[in-house]
Amino acid sequence: MNALSLNSLWSYIQSLTLTTSNKKWLADHLYEAVEEETQAAKAGKRLQITADDLVLSADMLDPVKDITPLPADYDFEKVRKDYLMQKYG
């Protein structure tokens, strides 16, 4: 999860009307998950990354939504050379 998603999640959690016992339950489950991951790391096991972990949110993609990727055969050196020749040549 990226920082923006975590902030959105935190804002959502804060907007809920949670009782003290609800907050404790949520915290206990989060700490339990952290402890399991810590123990797995200590045991030398690698954490599994799922496809969901690699999905970028719409907020992250928004600044680059209008940019088209360069073709695979784009020659940066040729473009650089042409630019320098035009500027100084």
Phi and psi in radians as a Rosetta constraint file:
Dihedral C 1 N 2 CA 2 C 2 CIRCULARHARMONIC -1.531 0.35
Dihedral N 2 CA 2 C 2 N 3 CIRCULARHARMONIC 3.003 0.35
Dihedral C 2 N 3 CA 3 C 3 CIRCULARHARMONIC -1.072 0.35
Dihedral N 3 CA 3 C 3 N 4 CIRCULARHARMONIC -0.669 0.35
Dihedral C 3 N 4 CA 4 C 4 CIRCULARHARMONIC -1.144 0.35
Dihedral N 4 CA 4 C 4 N 5 CIRCULARHARMONIC -0.730 0.35
Dihedral C 4 N 5 CA 5 C 5 CIRCULARHARMONIC -1.141 0.35
Dihedral N 5 CA 5 C 5 N 6 CIRCULARHARMONIC -0.693 0.35
Dihedral C 5 N 6 CA 6 C 6 CIRCULARHARMONIC -1.132 0.35
Dihedral N 6 CA 6 C 6 N 7 CIRCULARHARMONIC -0.703 0.35
Dihedral C 6 N 7 CA 7 C 7 CIRCULARHARMONIC -1.116 0.35
Dihedral N 7 CA 7 C 7 N 8 CIRCULARHARMONIC -0.702 0.35
Dihedral C 7 N 8 CA 8 C 8 CIRCULARHARMONIC -1.115 0.35
Dihedral N 8 CA 8 C 8 N 9 CIRCULARHARMONIC -0.727 0.35
Dihedral C 8 N 9 CA 9 C 9 CIRCULARHARMONIC -1.093 0.35
Dihedral N 9 CA 9 C 9 N 10 CIRCULARHARMONIC -0.782 0.35
Dihedral C 9 N 10 CA 10 C 10 CIRCULARHARMONIC -1.082 0.35
Dihedral N 10 CA 10 C 10 N 11 CIRCULARHARMONIC -0.742 0.35
Dihedral C 10 N 11 CA 11 C 11 CIRCULARHARMONIC -1.080 0.35
Dihedral N 11 CA 11 C 11 N 12 CIRCULARHARMONIC -0.707 0.35
Dihedral C 11 N 12 CA 12 C 12 CIRCULARHARMONIC -1.115 0.35
Dihedral N 12 CA 12 C 12 N 13 CIRCULARHARMONIC -0.790 0.35
Dihedral C 12 N 13 CA 13 C 13 CIRCULARHARMONIC -1.086 0.35
Dihedral N 13 CA 13 C 13 N 14 CIRCULARHARMONIC -0.707 0.35
Dihedral C 13 N 14 CA 14 C 14 CIRCULARHARMONIC -1.162 0.35
Dihedral N 14 CA 14 C 14 N 15 CIRCULARHARMONIC -0.497 0.35
Dihedral C 14 N 15 CA 15 C 15 CIRCULARHARMONIC -1.314 0.35
Dihedral N 15 CA 15 C 15 N 16 CIRCULARHARMONIC -0.307 0.35
Dihedral C 15 N 16 CA 16 C 16 CIRCULARHARMONIC -1.309 0.35
Dihedral N 16 CA 16 C 16 N 17 CIRCULARHARMONIC 2.628 0.35
Dihedral C 16 N 17 CA 17 C 17 CIRCULARHARMONIC -1.656 0.35
Dihedral N 17 CA 17 C 17 N 18 CIRCULARHARMONIC 1.501 0.35
Dihedral C 17 N 18 CA 18 C 18 CIRCULARHARMONIC -1.682 0.35
Dihedral N 18 CA 18 C 18 N 19 CIRCULARHARMONIC 2.426 0.35
Dihedral C 18 N 19 CA 19 C 19 CIRCULARHARMONIC -1.379 0.35
Dihedral N 19 CA 19 C 19 N 20 CIRCULARHARMONIC 2.962 0.35
Dihedral C 19 N 20 CA 20 C 20 CIRCULARHARMONIC -1.052 0.35
Dihedral N 20 CA 20 C 20 N 21 CIRCULARHARMONIC -0.689 0.35
Dihedral C 20 N 21 CA 21 C 21 CIRCULARHARMONIC -1.200 0.35
Dihedral N 21 CA 21 C 21 N 22 CIRCULARHARMONIC -0.598 0.35
Dihedral C 21 N 22 CA 22 C 22 CIRCULARHARMONIC -1.110 0.35
Dihedral N 22 CA 22 C 22 N 23 CIRCULARHARMONIC -0.766 0.35
Dihedral C 22 N 23 CA 23 C 23 CIRCULARHARMONIC -1.112 0.35
Dihedral N 23 CA 23 C 23 N 24 CIRCULARHARMONIC -0.710 0.35
Dihedral C 23 N 24 CA 24 C 24 CIRCULARHARMONIC -1.145 0.35
Dihedral N 24 CA 24 C 24 N 25 CIRCULARHARMONIC -0.731 0.35
Dihedral C 24 N 25 CA 25 C 25 CIRCULARHARMONIC -1.048 0.35
Dihedral N 25 CA 25 C 25 N 26 CIRCULARHARMONIC -0.814 0.35
Dihedral C 25 N 26 CA 26 C 26 CIRCULARHARMONIC -1.088 0.35
Dihedral N 26 CA 26 C 26 N 27 CIRCULARHARMONIC -0.795 0.35
Dihedral C 26 N 27 CA 27 C 27 CIRCULARHARMONIC -1.095 0.35
Dihedral N 27 CA 27 C 27 N 28 CIRCULARHARMONIC -0.758 0.35
Dihedral C 27 N 28 CA 28 C 28 CIRCULARHARMONIC -1.045 0.35
Dihedral N 28 CA 28 C 28 N 29 CIRCULARHARMONIC -0.744 0.35
Dihedral C 28 N 29 CA 29 C 29 CIRCULARHARMONIC -1.199 0.35
Dihedral N 29 CA 29 C 29 N 30 CIRCULARHARMONIC -0.639 0.35
Dihedral C 29 N 30 CA 30 C 30 CIRCULARHARMONIC -1.145 0.35
Dihedral N 30 CA 30 C 30 N 31 CIRCULARHARMONIC -0.793 0.35
Dihedral C 30 N 31 CA 31 C 31 CIRCULARHARMONIC -1.106 0.35
Dihedral N 31 CA 31 C 31 N 32 CIRCULARHARMONIC -0.640 0.35
Dihedral C 31 N 32 CA 32 C 32 CIRCULARHARMONIC -1.100 0.35
Dihedral N 32 CA 32 C 32 N 33 CIRCULARHARMONIC -0.744 0.35
Dihedral C 32 N 33 CA 33 C 33 CIRCULARHARMONIC -1.132 0.35
Dihedral N 33 CA 33 C 33 N 34 CIRCULARHARMONIC -0.688 0.35
Dihedral C 33 N 34 CA 34 C 34 CIRCULARHARMONIC -1.124 0.35
Dihedral N 34 CA 34 C 34 N 35 CIRCULARHARMONIC -0.741 0.35
Dihedral C 34 N 35 CA 35 C 35 CIRCULARHARMONIC -1.098 0.35
Dihedral N 35 CA 35 C 35 N 36 CIRCULARHARMONIC -0.722 0.35
Dihedral C 35 N 36 CA 36 C 36 CIRCULARHARMONIC -1.093 0.35
Dihedral N 36 CA 36 C 36 N 37 CIRCULARHARMONIC -0.751 0.35
Dihedral C 36 N 37 CA 37 C 37 CIRCULARHARMONIC -1.156 0.35
Dihedral N 37 CA 37 C 37 N 38 CIRCULARHARMONIC -0.672 0.35
Dihedral C 37 N 38 CA 38 C 38 CIRCULARHARMONIC -1.127 0.35
Dihedral N 38 CA 38 C 38 N 39 CIRCULARHARMONIC -0.768 0.35
Dihedral C 38 N 39 CA 39 C 39 CIRCULARHARMONIC -1.132 0.35
Dihedral N 39 CA 39 C 39 N 40 CIRCULARHARMONIC -0.674 0.35
Dihedral C 39 N 40 CA 40 C 40 CIRCULARHARMONIC -1.131 0.35
Dihedral N 40 CA 40 C 40 N 41 CIRCULARHARMONIC -0.691 0.35
Dihedral C 40 N 41 CA 41 C 41 CIRCULARHARMONIC -1.168 0.35
Dihedral N 41 CA 41 C 41 N 42 CIRCULARHARMONIC -0.695 0.35
Dihedral C 41 N 42 CA 42 C 42 CIRCULARHARMONIC -1.163 0.35
Dihedral N 42 CA 42 C 42 N 43 CIRCULARHARMONIC -0.560 0.35
Dihedral C 42 N 43 CA 43 C 43 CIRCULARHARMONIC -1.382 0.35
Dihedral N 43 CA 43 C 43 N 44 CIRCULARHARMONIC -0.045 0.35
Dihedral C 43 N 44 CA 44 C 44 CIRCULARHARMONIC 1.489 0.35
Dihedral N 44 CA 44 C 44 N 45 CIRCULARHARMONIC 0.124 0.35
Dihedral C 44 N 45 CA 45 C 45 CIRCULARHARMONIC -1.423 0.35
Dihedral N 45 CA 45 C 45 N 46 CIRCULARHARMONIC 2.517 0.35
Dihedral C 45 N 46 CA 46 C 46 CIRCULARHARMONIC -1.562 0.35
Dihedral N 46 CA 46 C 46 N 47 CIRCULARHARMONIC 2.462 0.35
Dihedral C 46 N 47 CA 47 C 47 CIRCULARHARMONIC -1.298 0.35
Dihedral N 47 CA 47 C 47 N 48 CIRCULARHARMONIC 2.465 0.35
Dihedral C 47 N 48 CA 48 C 48 CIRCULARHARMONIC -1.457 0.35
Dihedral N 48 CA 48 C 48 N 49 CIRCULARHARMONIC 2.259 0.35
Dihedral C 48 N 49 CA 49 C 49 CIRCULARHARMONIC -1.709 0.35
Dihedral N 49 CA 49 C 49 N 50 CIRCULARHARMONIC 2.230 0.35
Dihedral C 49 N 50 CA 50 C 50 CIRCULARHARMONIC -1.718 0.35
Dihedral N 50 CA 50 C 50 N 51 CIRCULARHARMONIC 2.944 0.35
Dihedral C 50 N 51 CA 51 C 51 CIRCULARHARMONIC -1.087 0.35
Dihedral N 51 CA 51 C 51 N 52 CIRCULARHARMONIC -0.563 0.35
Dihedral C 51 N 52 CA 52 C 52 CIRCULARHARMONIC -1.125 0.35
Dihedral N 52 CA 52 C 52 N 53 CIRCULARHARMONIC -0.528 0.35
Dihedral C 52 N 53 CA 53 C 53 CIRCULARHARMONIC -1.193 0.35
Dihedral N 53 CA 53 C 53 N 54 CIRCULARHARMONIC -0.383 0.35
Dihedral C 53 N 54 CA 54 C 54 CIRCULARHARMONIC -1.707 0.35
Dihedral N 54 CA 54 C 54 N 55 CIRCULARHARMONIC 0.003 0.35
Dihedral C 54 N 55 CA 55 C 55 CIRCULARHARMONIC -1.421 0.35
Dihedral N 55 CA 55 C 55 N 56 CIRCULARHARMONIC 2.243 0.35
Dihedral C 55 N 56 CA 56 C 56 CIRCULARHARMONIC -1.534 0.35
Dihedral N 56 CA 56 C 56 N 57 CIRCULARHARMONIC 2.469 0.35
Dihedral C 56 N 57 CA 57 C 57 CIRCULARHARMONIC -1.318 0.35
Dihedral N 57 CA 57 C 57 N 58 CIRCULARHARMONIC 2.841 0.35
Dihedral C 57 N 58 CA 58 C 58 CIRCULARHARMONIC -1.081 0.35
Dihedral N 58 CA 58 C 58 N 59 CIRCULARHARMONIC -0.596 0.35
Dihedral C 58 N 59 CA 59 C 59 CIRCULARHARMONIC -1.124 0.35
Dihedral N 59 CA 59 C 59 N 60 CIRCULARHARMONIC -0.614 0.35
Dihedral C 59 N 60 CA 60 C 60 CIRCULARHARMONIC -1.283 0.35
Dihedral N 60 CA 60 C 60 N 61 CIRCULARHARMONIC -0.605 0.35
Dihedral C 60 N 61 CA 61 C 61 CIRCULARHARMONIC -1.467 0.35
Dihedral N 61 CA 61 C 61 N 62 CIRCULARHARMONIC -0.290 0.35
Dihedral C 61 N 62 CA 62 C 62 CIRCULARHARMONIC -0.966 0.35
Dihedral N 62 CA 62 C 62 N 63 CIRCULARHARMONIC -0.786 0.35
Dihedral C 62 N 63 CA 63 C 63 CIRCULARHARMONIC -1.116 0.35
Dihedral N 63 CA 63 C 63 N 64 CIRCULARHARMONIC -0.378 0.35
Dihedral C 63 N 64 CA 64 C 64 CIRCULARHARMONIC -2.003 0.35
Dihedral N 64 CA 64 C 64 N 65 CIRCULARHARMONIC 0.317 0.35
Dihedral C 64 N 65 CA 65 C 65 CIRCULARHARMONIC -1.183 0.35
Dihedral N 65 CA 65 C 65 N 66 CIRCULARHARMONIC -0.461 0.35
Dihedral C 65 N 66 CA 66 C 66 CIRCULARHARMONIC -1.654 0.35
Dihedral N 66 CA 66 C 66 N 67 CIRCULARHARMONIC 0.012 0.35
Dihedral C 66 N 67 CA 67 C 67 CIRCULARHARMONIC -1.585 0.35
Dihedral N 67 CA 67 C 67 N 68 CIRCULARHARMONIC 2.271 0.35
Dihedral C 67 N 68 CA 68 C 68 CIRCULARHARMONIC -1.707 0.35
Dihedral N 68 CA 68 C 68 N 69 CIRCULARHARMONIC 2.459 0.35
Dihedral C 68 N 69 CA 69 C 69 CIRCULARHARMONIC -1.204 0.35
Dihedral N 69 CA 69 C 69 N 70 CIRCULARHARMONIC 2.660 0.35
Dihedral C 69 N 70 CA 70 C 70 CIRCULARHARMONIC -1.292 0.35
Dihedral N 70 CA 70 C 70 N 71 CIRCULARHARMONIC 2.664 0.35
Dihedral C 70 N 71 CA 71 C 71 CIRCULARHARMONIC -1.153 0.35
Dihedral N 71 CA 71 C 71 N 72 CIRCULARHARMONIC 2.766 0.35
Dihedral C 71 N 72 CA 72 C 72 CIRCULARHARMONIC -1.125 0.35
Dihedral N 72 CA 72 C 72 N 73 CIRCULARHARMONIC -0.495 0.35
Dihedral C 72 N 73 CA 73 C 73 CIRCULARHARMONIC -1.668 0.35
Dihedral N 73 CA 73 C 73 N 74 CIRCULARHARMONIC 0.312 0.35
Dihedral C 73 N 74 CA 74 C 74 CIRCULARHARMONIC -1.107 0.35
Dihedral N 74 CA 74 C 74 N 75 CIRCULARHARMONIC 2.215 0.35
Dihedral C 74 N 75 CA 75 C 75 CIRCULARHARMONIC -1.765 0.35
Dihedral N 75 CA 75 C 75 N 76 CIRCULARHARMONIC 1.686 0.35
Dihedral C 75 N 76 CA 76 C 76 CIRCULARHARMONIC -1.087 0.35
Dihedral N 76 CA 76 C 76 N 77 CIRCULARHARMONIC -0.692 0.35
Dihedral C 76 N 77 CA 77 C 77 CIRCULARHARMONIC -1.122 0.35
Dihedral N 77 CA 77 C 77 N 78 CIRCULARHARMONIC -0.714 0.35
Dihedral C 77 N 78 CA 78 C 78 CIRCULARHARMONIC -1.129 0.35
Dihedral N 78 CA 78 C 78 N 79 CIRCULARHARMONIC -0.785 0.35
Dihedral C 78 N 79 CA 79 C 79 CIRCULARHARMONIC -1.092 0.35
Dihedral N 79 CA 79 C 79 N 80 CIRCULARHARMONIC -0.729 0.35
Dihedral C 79 N 80 CA 80 C 80 CIRCULARHARMONIC -1.098 0.35
Dihedral N 80 CA 80 C 80 N 81 CIRCULARHARMONIC -0.812 0.35
Dihedral C 80 N 81 CA 81 C 81 CIRCULARHARMONIC -1.085 0.35
Dihedral N 81 CA 81 C 81 N 82 CIRCULARHARMONIC -0.778 0.35
Dihedral C 81 N 82 CA 82 C 82 CIRCULARHARMONIC -1.082 0.35
Dihedral N 82 CA 82 C 82 N 83 CIRCULARHARMONIC -0.720 0.35
Dihedral C 82 N 83 CA 83 C 83 CIRCULARHARMONIC -1.105 0.35
Dihedral N 83 CA 83 C 83 N 84 CIRCULARHARMONIC -0.797 0.35
Dihedral C 83 N 84 CA 84 C 84 CIRCULARHARMONIC -1.153 0.35
Dihedral N 84 CA 84 C 84 N 85 CIRCULARHARMONIC -0.662 0.35
Dihedral C 84 N 85 CA 85 C 85 CIRCULARHARMONIC -1.146 0.35
Dihedral N 85 CA 85 C 85 N 86 CIRCULARHARMONIC -0.707 0.35
Dihedral C 85 N 86 CA 86 C 86 CIRCULARHARMONIC -1.181 0.35
Dihedral N 86 CA 86 C 86 N 87 CIRCULARHARMONIC -0.694 0.35
Dihedral C 86 N 87 CA 87 C 87 CIRCULARHARMONIC -1.303 0.35
Dihedral N 87 CA 87 C 87 N 88 CIRCULARHARMONIC -0.772 0.35
Dihedral C 87 N 88 CA 88 C 88 CIRCULARHARMONIC -1.928 0.35
Dihedral N 88 CA 88 C 88 N 89 CIRCULARHARMONIC -0.185 0.35
